[in-house]
Amino acid sequence: MNDKITTLSGSEINPFCFGTMQWGGKADPAASERLYQQCRDAGINHFDTAFSYCEGASETMLGVFCKVERDALLIATKVGHVGGGGKTNLLSQFDQCQKRLKMDMVDVLYLHRFDPDTPTEETLETLAELKQSGKIRYIGVSNFSAWQGVDALHHAKALGLNIDFFQPMYNLVKRQAEVEILPMCAAKGITVAAYSPLGGGLLTGKYLRGEQGRLIESEMYAARYEPAFMREAAKRLCDLADELGVNPATLAVAWVHAHPTKPMPIISASGADQLAPSIKAMSFPLSEDLYNQISALSPTPPPATDRIEEA
Ligand SMILES: NC(=O)c1ccc[n+]([C@@H]2O[C@H](COP(=O)([O-])OP(=O)(O)OC[C@H]3O[C@@H](n4cnc5c(N)ncnc54)[C@H](OP(=O)(O)O)[C@@H]3O)[C@@H](O)[C@H]2O)c1
């Protein structure tokens, strides 16, 4: 975490963030507000939303819940998941984000995903315009590869800007970010907010118990977490958690944050009971031994050079 990043009122950012993707979906307004309060009680002051979450309900609720303490929080939203990274699309989506959030300024604005059809200069110039007019404070990119991030950084620097946040997927069974993204961000001083620390719920062990959830309800998530080694890793994580008398979700989230580059896990849940073990991860003492034991439950991705004999 880059320590120059603060809330508007100057507070440090908690090393864990909460993602509001379920607000207005599985979490109704009352459940969402309880989740918000649960996070605030735990010291979380960074909330992640997006233009595309639940047709705007997530942003609208976040705007309501945080109104009385707005300046004490870091609010991040994302644009360009659909419609690309061109100026017209970004400005029109961001305008709607601001209206839903009821905020003159949004702390972090991410480009939600890389757009191969728009010159990166155009995207960065648009973000520069938003920053210069005081509508955003920090710039982020999500679902970018490391080279796309470095390219964006190069264009940002030419405009006197930074890429402040990177938002990749990262969890025990999705470890691609370890190869280039995490080291690149550490080298360039970019803060990493890692999404899906529980593998969309896989690492809680709920699917081993035959419970319902996203990996059954969504074809996209079912395909993402289909490989047999992922199910096997989840099972072995649950066995280890049983031995230790701890919830597997606590281990999974603590493991993400224990990477040497200290990514910030974006935790999430559709209800208070679900969230509790992820919050416990904030204070769970994960020893180096246990970190290595958990890492060994899934394949370590080969290094970028592919010279595994040297890794
Ligand atoms: N930039 C991007 O493209 C992107 C993509 C995805 C997410 N995100 C952000 O990252 C945040 C977190 O992502 P994520 O939701 O994928 O994170 P995750 O931690 O991998 O999965 C959270 C889901 O796991 C299940 N769960 C959580 N705790 C549980 C427990 N104790 N027992 C059983 N099930 C449990 C719930 O799913 P069920 O509802 O199925 O029970 C919950 O919604 C999102 O809210 C969003 O802000 C960003």
The ligand as an SDF file (V2000), in Angstrom:
LIG
                    3D

 48 52  0  0  0  0  0  0  0  0999 V2000
  -12.5000   -5.6450  -11.0840 N   0  0  0  0  0  0  0  0  0  0  0  0
  -13.2330   -6.6960  -11.3470 C   0  0  0  0  0  0  0  0  0  0  0  0
  -13.3800   -7.1110  -12.4990 O   0  0  0  0  0  0  0  0  0  0  0  0
  -13.9050   -7.4100  -10.2010 C   0  0  0  0  0  0  0  0  0  0  0  0
  -14.4570   -8.6840  -10.3920 C   0  0  0  0  0  0  0  0  0  0  0  0
  -15.0510   -9.3220   -9.2810 C   0  0  0  0  0  0  0  0  0  0  0  0
  -15.0900   -8.6750   -8.0590 C   0  0  0  0  0  0  0  0  0  0  0  0
  -14.5730   -7.4210   -7.9160 N   0  0  0  0  0  0  0  0  0  0  0  0
  -14.6270   -6.7030   -6.6200 C   0  0  0  0  0  0  0  0  0  0  0  0
  -14.0920   -7.5200   -5.5990 O   0  0  0  0  0  0  0  0  0  0  0  0
  -15.0880   -7.7750   -4.6060 C   0  0  0  0  0  0  0  0  0  0  0  0
  -14.9070   -9.1700   -4.0940 C   0  0  0  0  0  0  0  0  0  0  0  0
  -15.0130  -10.1030   -5.1710 O   0  0  0  0  0  0  0  0  0  0  0  0
  -15.7570  -11.4690   -4.9760 P   0  0  0  0  0  0  0  0  0  0  0  0
  -17.1630  -11.2320   -4.5380 O   0  0  0  0  0  0  0  0  0  0  0  0
  -15.5270  -12.2640   -6.1960 O   0  0  0  0  0  0  0  0  0  0  0  0
  -14.9180  -12.0570   -3.7190 O   0  0  0  0  0  0  0  0  0  0  0  0
  -14.7820  -13.4920   -3.0820 P   0  0  0  0  0  0  0  0  0  0  0  0
  -14.3500  -13.2340   -1.6910 O   0  0  0  0  0  0  0  0  0  0  0  0
  -13.9290  -14.3720   -3.9090 O   0  0  0  0  0  0  0  0  0  0  0  0
  -16.2420  -14.1080   -3.1080 O   0  0  0  0  0  0  0  0  0  0  0  0
  -17.2490  -13.5860   -2.2800 C   0  0  0  0  0  0  0  0  0  0  0  0
  -18.4260  -14.5520   -2.3260 C   0  0  0  0  0  0  0  0  0  0  0  0
  -18.0750  -15.7540   -1.6620 O   0  0  0  0  0  0  0  0  0  0  0  0
  -19.1910  -16.2430   -0.9380 C   0  0  0  0  0  0  0  0  0  0  0  0
  -18.8410  -16.1920    0.4830 N   0  0  0  0  0  0  0  0  0  0  0  0
  -18.1660  -15.2140    1.1420 C   0  0  0  0  0  0  0  0  0  0  0  0
  -17.9770  -15.5550    2.4230 N   0  0  0  0  0  0  0  0  0  0  0  0
  -18.5360  -16.7680    2.5910 C   0  0  0  0  0  0  0  0  0  0  0  0
  -18.6460  -17.6390    3.6950 C   0  0  0  0  0  0  0  0  0  0  0  0
  -18.1400  -17.3270    4.8960 N   0  0  0  0  0  0  0  0  0  0  0  0
  -19.2890  -18.8150    3.5140 N   0  0  0  0  0  0  0  0  0  0  0  0
  -19.7960  -19.1510    2.3030 C   0  0  0  0  0  0  0  0  0  0  0  0
  -19.7140  -18.3580    1.2180 N   0  0  0  0  0  0  0  0  0  0  0  0
  -19.0860  -17.1760    1.3550 C   0  0  0  0  0  0  0  0  0  0  0  0
  -20.3580  -15.3420   -1.3010 C   0  0  0  0  0  0  0  0  0  0  0  0
  -20.9180  -15.8540   -2.4970 O   0  0  0  0  0  0  0  0  0  0  0  0
  -22.4200  -16.4130   -2.6190 P   0  0  0  0  0  0  0  0  0  0  0  0
  -23.2340  -15.2150   -2.7780 O   0  0  0  0  0  0  0  0  0  0  0  0
  -22.3770  -17.2800   -3.8150 O   0  0  0  0  0  0  0  0  0  0  0  0
  -22.7450  -17.1380   -1.3550 O   0  0  0  0  0  0  0  0  0  0  0  0
  -19.6390  -14.0420   -1.6120 C   0  0  0  0  0  0  0  0  0  0  0  0
  -20.3860  -13.1830   -2.4060 O   0  0  0  0  0  0  0  0  0  0  0  0
  -16.4180   -7.4940   -5.2980 C   0  0  0  0  0  0  0  0  0  0  0  0
  -17.4350   -7.1310   -4.3910 O   0  0  0  0  0  0  0  0  0  0  0  0
  -16.0470   -6.3410   -6.2020 C   0  0  0  0  0  0  0  0  0  0  0  0
  -16.0210   -5.1420   -5.4550 O   0  0  0  0  0  0  0  0  0  0  0  0
  -13.9650   -6.8000   -8.9640 C   0  0  0  0  0  0  0  0  0  0  0  0
  1  2  1  0
  2  3  2  0
  2  4  1  0
  4  5  1  0
  4 48  2  0
  5  6  2  0
  6  7  1  0
  7  8  2  0
  8  9  1  0
  8 48  1  0
  9 10  1  0
  9 46  1  0
 10 11  1  0
 11 12  1  0
 11 44  1  0
 12 13  1  0
 13 14  1  0
 14 15  2  0
 14 16  1  0
 14 17  1  0
 17 18  1  0
 18 19  2  0
 18 20  1  0
 18 21  1  0
 21 22  1  0
 22 23  1  0
 23 24  1  0
 23 42  1  0
 24 25  1  0
 25 26  1  0
 25 36  1  0
 26 27  1  0
 26 35  1  0
 27 28  2  0
 28 29  1  0
 29 30  1  0
 29 35  2  0
 30 31  1  0
 30 32  2  0
 32 33  1  0
 33 34  2  0
 34 35  1  0
 36 37  1  0
 36 42  1  0
 37 38  1  0
 38 39  2  0
 38 40  1  0
 38 41  1  0
 42 43  1  0
 44 45  1  0
 44 46  1  0
 46 47  1  0
M  CHG  2   8   1  16  -1
M  END
$$$$
